[in-house]
């Protein structure tokens, strides 16, 4: 099996509850002996669903989600002094991003 591994990061914002998070993935592209292409996503060595097909927010278990360029969620947090306060974190460690009407 021929394989190539790349690393990509994505930013996500839940359009239902407003939570935002970033995640880096190890992506393994492989071709098996029959010539079939396969793409697997890993986080911390554990196989996970593709972030491009994942439909649930880890904070509210709903969606829809908006996928953004890497760094967008962390950049928005730096604009708000209160965004780093611990009470804005969910039990899963996901932090809320507030829009302009916030």
C-alpha positions, 0 to 999 in steps of 0.5 A, spaced: 500 500 500 502 506 497 501 512 503 502 519 504 501 523 510 500 530 511 498 535 517 492 540 516 488 544 521 481 547 521 477 552 525 470 550 526 464 555 528 457 552 530 452 556 527 447 553 532 450 555 539 456 559 537 462 555 540 468 555 536 474 551 536 481 549 532 483 542 530 489 539 527 489 533 523 494 527 521 491 525 514 493 519 511 492 518 503 493 511 501 492 507 495 491 499 496 493 494 491 487 494 487 488 501 486 483 504 490 484 511 494 483 512 501 483 518 506 484 517 513 484 522 519 487 522 525 487 526 532 492 524 537 493 517 534 486 515 534 482 515 527 476 520 527 471 522 522 473 527 516 472 534 519 469 535 512 463 531 513 462 531 521 456 535 522 456 535 530 458 541 535 462 538 541 459 543 545 451 542 543 452 536 539 448 540 533 450 544 528 450 546 522 458 548 522 462 553 519 469 551 517 474 556 516 481 557 515 486 555 521 487 560 526 481 564 525 477 562 532 484 563 536 484 570 532 477 572 534 479 570 541 485 575 542 480 581 540 476 580 546 479 580 553 474 576 556 474 570 551 480 567 555 476 567 562 475 559 564 467 560 565 466 561 557 469 554 556 464 548 556 466 541 559 470 539 553 474 545 553 471 548 547 470 556 548 465 560 545 466 565 540 461 571 540 459 575 534 459 583 533 452 583 537 455 579 542 
